Amino acid sequence: MRPLRPSRASRRSLAVAFATVVIVIGAPLVALADWEQFQGSGDHNGVADGPSAPLTVAWVNEDVELEDAGATGGLSSPVIAEDGTIVEVAPTAVLGFDGEDGSELFSADRDLGPSSQPAIGEGADGPIVVYTEGFGDRGPSQTASASASPAAEDEPFDSHVNAVDLESGEPVWGSAVQLEEVVQTPVAVDETDAYIGDVGGRVTAVELASGDVRWSEELGTPISGAVTLDAGRALVTTLGGREDPSEVVALDTASGELLWRAGVEDASNLVTAPVVADGRILTLDVIGGVVAFDAEDGRFLWRTEVVNPIAPRGQPFLLQGVGAPAPVSGDGQVFAVDVTGRVYAIDAETGALLWDHALNDPSQFSPPLLTDDHVLVPTDSGTLYAVDRESGHLVWRIDGGGTFLRGLSDAGDELVGVMGFENAAIVSFAADPGGTSLDEPSPTTFDAGRMLPAFLLGGVVVGIVALLLARPLQRRLGPALARRSDPGGGS
């Protein structure tokens, strides 16, 4: 018996059904969020595939109540789950928000501690939020000192790693993981573990499924930023001290075994997380250096020093605790923003400075975010700027509606950040198809096309003014000059 062949109408119906499934299933995939930890992924390169400028404010949630915000840094920068759930750490809570409108979904209690950015990983029964908590014996007023002594051996130190279920906010581990020091840097995760660096210089790896400590390694000086994960290596920047150099350290992610340590002689303290892009490790030093190492073996590649005469104490890049600034990199370019709001573009292969743009709007608490076309810079004034990656020209600016905009994260169709400290808010930016782009060079850049006409116009105006002022003087001195020059005149 021959099998029945579907009729032409049936085939057409199947095709329509298949196309419908593709549209229904495929459309949301394009808009999926992808920002589950600091700067998006384990390599922390800060590249987003979300909307780019022009942008508009999609929604703002100002109904976020915080306790002790001034002591902890307010709300942490957000992380975004694949389903669009927004998660942030508040001084005494872990908060989940709906990505559609910013409404609160859950709140879980948290011990008072620095508002370090959490991370979303895969637990035993689904996605979990991993976060740090607790000040230990320091208290909020002492967190700025990274060299303070830990608690005495006979006193428990109250600093932990903990985790809650993403959907319910309920605890998922049997107990919190005890730490030896306060944590002021973001949590990092890979497929199996969470990685935490503390102010005492210890890196701890914790299994996501169980909450068990896989390994813990002491590196000697405070950890400058989030642990970076690349090709089975946990990369860590150490701040250094009087006797110890500031270095990038590579540890084996499975065992914690030291693989290599790398530094550079003419660099000062390395103050940001290491960022991995195109086989390079990138970080910033406090005296204004953008530094690159080989990601495989730590070999020093180049250091580019940026010069900004208005940087406080001559230090363009500063260690900012939970602010966690860092460079971003993609497609052969490295971008850094200093504390004054000056943006620098550098060739990733050679270290050559390509351009810089002085926004003249301080940006102290957040790294930039990189889209296909632009570098997006959140600033202390609450303004979000977009600078063209190729030209370095300002192409867009928008007021977020509050102060201290920071922590931009990719939520798929939107970008989400936080504003304020005591009066915290969450703000979402979406694409604005009707927006008109700008084309403004840096105010520090000589633009011959614009300056020459201005000079010419100024010269014409000055010449006319000079002629007008000279005419009365000429009438007054004219006869006398004529008599002096008359050859027939007397002596």
C-alpha positions in Angstrom: 0.0 0.0 0.0 1.4 3.4 -1.0 1.7 6.0 1.7 -0.7 8.8 1.4 0.9 12.0 0.1 -0.2 15.3 1.6 -2.3 17.4 -0.7 -1.1 20.8 -1.9 -3.5 22.5 0.6 -2.1 20.4 3.4 1.5 21.2 2.4 0.5 24.9 2.4 -1.0 24.6 5.8 2.1 22.9 7.2 4.3 25.6 5.7 2.1 28.3 7.3 2.1 26.5 10.6 5.9 26.1 10.5 6.4 29.8 9.7 4.0 30.7 12.5 6.1 28.6 14.9 9.3 30.2 13.8 7.8 33.7 14.2 6.3 32.9 17.6 9.3 31.2 18.9 12.0 33.1 17.0 10.8 36.6 17.8 11.3 36.5 21.5 14.8 34.9 21.0 15.9 38.0 19.3 15.0 40.0 22.3 16.3 37.7 25.1 18.2 39.3 27.8 21.9 38.4 28.2 23.4 40.2 31.2 23.6 37.7 34.0 26.7 39.1 35.7 29.1 42.1 35.7 29.5 43.5 32.2 27.3 40.7 30.8 29.4 37.6 30.7 32.3 35.8 32.3 34.9 37.6 30.2 33.3 41.0 31.2 33.8 42.6 27.8 30.7 44.8 28.2 29.3 44.2 24.7 25.5 44.3 24.4 23.3 43.4 21.5 20.4 45.5 22.8 19.1 48.8 21.5 21.5 51.6 20.5 20.9 55.3 20.2 18.7 57.2 19.6 17.0 56.1 22.9 14.1 57.1 25.0 13.0 56.4 28.5 10.7 53.4 28.5 9.8 53.4 32.2 11.0 54.4 35.6 10.3 52.7 39.0 10.9 55.2 41.8 9.1 53.1 44.4 12.2 51.4 45.7 12.7 51.9 49.4 16.2 51.4 50.8 17.6 51.3 54.3 21.2 52.4 55.0 21.7 53.3 51.4 24.5 55.8 52.1 26.6 53.2 53.9 26.5 50.5 51.2 26.3 52.2 47.8 22.5 52.2 47.3 21.2 49.7 44.8 23.7 47.5 43.0 24.0 47.5 39.2 21.3 45.2 37.8 21.7 41.7 36.4 19.1 40.4 33.9 17.9 36.8 33.7 17.1 35.2 30.3 13.4 35.6 31.0 13.9 39.3 31.5 13.7 39.4 35.3 15.8 42.2 36.8 17.7 41.5 40.0 19.5 44.0 42.2 21.0 43.9 45.6 19.8 46.5 48.1 21.5 47.2 51.5 19.3 44.7 53.3 17.5 42.8 50.5 17.8 41.0 47.2 15.1 42.4 44.9 13.6 41.0 41.7 11.7 43.2 39.2 9.5 42.6 36.2 11.4 43.5 33.0 8.2 44.8 31.3 7.4 47.6 33.7 9.8 47.4 36.6 7.3 46.3 39.2 8.6 44.3 42.1 8.4 40.5 41.8 10.2 39.3 45.0 12.3 40.5 48.0 14.6 38.3 50.0 16.2 39.4 53.3 20.0 40.1 53.2 22.5 40.9 55.9 23.6 44.6 55.7 26.6 44.9 53.5 28.1 46.6 50.4 25.7 46.6 47.5 28.0 44.5 45.2 26.5 43.3 42.0 25.1 39.7 42.1 25.1 37.1 39.4 22.6 34.7 38.0 23.7 31.1 37.6 22.3 27.6 37.1 21.5 25.9 40.4 20.4 22.3 41.1 16.7 23.1 40.3 16.9 26.1 37.9 18.3 29.7 37.9 19.6 31.1 41.1 20.8 34.5 42.3 24.2 34.4 44.0 25.1 37.4 46.1 27.4 38.5 49.0 26.4 40.0 52.3 27.7 41.3 55.6 30.2 43.8 56.9 31.9 41.6 59.5 33.6 43.5 62.3 34.3 46.6 60.2 30.9 48.1 60.0 29.7 50.4 57.3 32.0 53.3 58.2 35.1 51.2 57.8 34.5 49.6 54.4 36.6 52.2 52.5 39.8 50.8 54.1 40.8 47.7 52.2 43.7 47.0 54.5 41.8 46.8 57.8 42.5 43.7 59.9 40.0 40.8 59.9 38.2 39.6 63.0 40.1 37.8 65.6 40.3 34.0 65.2 38.0 33.3 68.0 35.3 35.6 66.6 33.1 34.6 63.7 33.5 37.0 60.7 30.0 38.0 59.4 30.5 38.0 55.7 28.9 35.4 53.4 28.0 34.2 50.0 24.4 33.2 49.6 21.9 32.3 47.0 18.1 32.5 46.4 15.8 31.0 43.8 15.3 33.4 40.9 11.5 32.8 40.7 10.6 32.7 44.3 13.4 34.5 46.2 13.6 31.5 48.6 17.0 30.3 49.8 18.5 27.4 47.8 21.6 26.3 49.8 21.5 24.7 53.2 23.4 27.6 54.7 25.4 30.7 53.6 29.1 30.3 52.8 31.3 31.9 55.4 34.0 34.3 54.1 37.0 35.7 55.8 36.6 39.3 54.6 34.2 41.9 53.2 33.3 41.8 49.5 33.1 45.0 47.5 33.3 43.5 44.0 30.8 41.8 41.8 30.1 38.0 41.8 31.2 36.1 38.7 29.8 32.7 37.5 30.4 30.0 35.0 28.4 26.9 34.2 29.2 25.2 37.6 30.6 27.7 40.1 30.5 31.2 41.5 33.7 33.2 42.1 34.2 35.9 44.7 37.2 38.1 45.5 37.4 39.9 48.9 39.2 43.0 50.2 41.7 40.7 52.1 43.0 39.2 48.8 41.2 35.8 48.9 39.4 34.3 45.9 36.7 31.7 46.7 35.0 29.3 44.3 31.5 28.0 45.4 29.5 25.2 43.6 26.3 26.6 42.3 24.3 23.4 42.8 25.2 22.8 46.4 26.8 25.9 48.0 29.9 23.9 48.9 33.3 25.6 48.6 35.3 24.1 45.8 38.5 26.0 46.6 39.8 29.2 48.2 43.2 30.9 47.4 45.0 33.7 49.2 46.6 36.2 46.7 48.1 38.6 49.2 46.5 42.0 48.5 42.9 43.2 48.0 41.1 42.2 44.8 40.4 45.1 42.5 37.4 43.9 40.6 35.2 41.0 39.6 36.9 37.6 38.8 37.1 37.1 35.1 36.6 33.7 33.5 38.2 32.6 30.3 39.3 29.2 28.9 39.4 27.4 32.3 41.2 30.3 34.0 40.0 32.6 36.7 41.7 35.9 36.1 42.1 38.3 39.0 43.6 41.8 39.4 45.3 42.4 42.8 45.6 46.0 44.0 49.1 45.6 45.4 50.6 47.3 48.4 53.9 48.8 49.7 55.8 45.5 49.4 53.6 43.7 46.9 53.2 44.5 43.2 49.8 45.0 41.6 49.3 42.1 39.2 46.9 40.0 37.1 46.8 36.5 38.5 45.6 33.4 36.6 44.1 30.5 38.6 42.8 27.1 37.4 39.0 27.2 37.7 38.8 23.6 38.7 41.4 23.5 41.4 42.5 27.1 42.2 46.1 26.2 41.3 48.2 29.2 40.4 49.0 29.3 36.7 50.8 32.5 36.4 51.2 36.1 37.7 51.8 39.1 35.5 52.5 42.8 36.0 54.2 45.8 34.4 56.9 47.8 35.9 55.8 51.3 34.9 52.1 50.7 35.9 50.7 51.8 39.2 47.9 50.0 41.1 45.6 48.0 38.8 42.1 49.2 39.8 39.6 47.3 37.6 38.5 43.8 36.8 40.5 42.2 33.9 38.5 42.2 30.7 39.1 39.5 28.0 38.6 40.3 24.3 40.2 38.9 21.2 42.8 37.0 23.3 43.8 40.0 25.3 43.4 40.8 29.0 42.7 44.5 29.5 42.7 46.5 32.7 43.2 50.1 34.0 45.8 51.5 36.4 45.2 54.5 38.6 47.7 56.9 37.1 46.0 56.7 33.7 47.2 53.6 32.0 45.2 51.2 29.8 47.2 47.9 30.0 47.0 44.8 27.9 48.4 41.2 28.5 48.2 38.0 26.6 45.2 36.0 27.9 47.0 32.7 27.4 50.2 33.3 29.4 50.0 36.8 30.9 52.8 38.2 28.6 52.8 42.0 28.7 51.6 43.4 25.4 51.3 47.2 25.7 50.4 50.1 28.0 48.9 53.3 26.8 48.8 56.3 29.1 46.0 58.8 28.8 46.5 62.4 29.8 43.7 64.4 31.4 44.9 67.6 33.1 41.6 68.0 35.0 41.6 64.5 36.6 41.6 64.7 40.4 45.1 64.3 41.8 46.2 63.4 38.3 44.4 60.0 38.6 41.9 59.4 35.7 41.0 55.9 36.9 40.1 55.2 40.5 39.2 52.2 42.6 35.5 52.8 43.3 34.4 49.8 45.4 31.0 48.6 44.4 31.0 51.1 41.5 33.3 48.6 39.6 34.4 50.7 36.6 36.3 48.7 33.9 37.1 49.0 30.2 34.9 47.5 27.5 36.2 45.9 24.2 35.0 44.5 21.0 36.0 44.3 17.3 39.6 45.3 17.8 38.8 48.4 19.9 39.2 49.1 23.6 37.2 51.9 25.3 37.6 53.4 28.8 35.9 56.3 30.6 37.7 58.2 33.3 36.2 59.8 36.4 35.7 63.2 34.6 33.6 61.6 31.8 36.3 61.6 29.2 36.0 58.6 26.7 39.1 57.0 25.2 39.2 54.7 22.2 42.4 52.5 21.7 43.5 50.1 19.1 43.4 46.7 20.8 46.3 45.3 18.8 48.8 48.1 19.1 47.6 50.2 22.0 47.5 53.3 19.8 45.1 56.0 21.0 42.4 56.5 18.3 40.4 59.3 19.7 39.1 60.8 22.9 36.0 62.7 23.7 35.6 65.0 26.8 31.9 64.8 27.9 32.7 67.1 30.8 30.2 65.2 32.9 31.8 63.0 35.7 31.3 59.3 35.4 32.6 57.8 38.6 30.4 54.8 39.4 29.9 52.7 36.3 31.7 51.2 33.3 30.4 52.1 29.8 28.4 49.7 27.7 29.3 48.8 24.1 26.8 48.4 21.3 27.3 47.7 17.6 27.8 51.4 16.8 28.2 53.3 20.0 29.8 53.6 23.4 27.1 54.4 25.9 28.3 56.4 29.0 26.1 56.8 32.1 27.1 59.8 34.2 26.7 61.3 37.7 24.3 64.0 36.4 21.9 61.3 35.3 22.5 61.8 31.6 23.2 58.9 29.2 25.6 59.7 26.3 26.2 57.8 23.1 29.6 58.3 21.4 30.2 57.0 17.9 32.7 54.1 18.0 34.5 55.2 14.8 34.5 59.0 14.8 34.5 59.7 18.5 31.7 62.2 18.0 28.8 62.6 20.4 25.7 61.3 18.6 23.0 61.3 21.4 22.3 62.4 24.9 19.2 61.8 27.1 18.3 62.7 30.6 17.4 59.7 32.7 15.3 61.8 35.1 17.6 61.5 38.2 21.1 61.7 39.3 24.0 59.1 39.4 22.9 57.0 36.5 25.0 53.8 36.5 25.1 50.0 35.9 23.6 49.8 32.4 22.6 46.2 31.6 21.2 44.6 28.5 17.6 43.5 28.9 17.0 42.5 25.3 14.8 45.2 23.8 15.7 47.6 26.5 18.7 48.8 28.6 18.2 49.0 32.4 20.2 51.0 34.9 19.8 52.5 38.4 19.8 56.1 39.6 20.4 57.8 42.9 21.5 56.4 46.2 19.2 57.1 49.2 16.4 57.9 46.7 17.0 55.0 44.4 15.2 54.3 41.1 15.3 51.9 38.2 15.2 53.3 34.7 14.7 51.5 31.4 15.8 52.9 28.0 14.3 51.7 24.6 15.1 52.5 21.0 13.6 55.7 19.7 13.0 55.4 15.9 12.0 59.0 15.6 15.0 60.4 17.4 17.4 62.7 15.6 21.1 62.0 16.0 23.8 64.6 16.8 27.2 64.9 15.3 29.4 66.8 17.9 33.2 66.4 18.1 34.9 66.6 21.4 35.2 70.2 22.7 39.0 69.5 23.0 39.3 68.6 19.3 40.5 71.1 16.7 37.9 71.0 13.9 39.3 73.0 10.9 36.0 72.8 9.0 34.3 74.7 11.8 37.1 76.8 13.2 38.3 78.3 10.0 35.0 80.0 9.1 34.8 81.3 12.6 38.3 82.7 12.5 37.5 84.4 9.1 34.3 85.8 10.4 36.0 87.0 13.5 38.8 88.7 11.4 36.2 90.5 9.2 34.4 91.8 12.3 37.6 93.0 13.9 38.7 94.7 10.6 35.4 96.5 10.3 35.5 97.7 14.0 39.1 98.8 13.5 38.2 100.9 10.4 35.2 102.5 12.2 37.4 103.4 15.1 40.2 104.7 12.9 38.0 107.1 10.8 37.6 109.8 13.6 41.3 109.5 14.4 42.2 109.9 10.8 40.0 113.1 10.5 41.7 114.6 13.5 45.3 113.8 12.5 44.8 114.1 8.8 45.5 117.9 8.3 48.5 117.8 10.6 50.0 114.9 8.8 49.3 116.6 5.5 51.2 119.8 6.6 54.2 117.8 7.8 54.4 116.0 4.5 54.0 119.2 2.4 57.3 119.7 0.6 56.6 123.4 0.2 55.9 124.0 3.8 58.0 126.2 6.0 60.4 125.1 8.8 
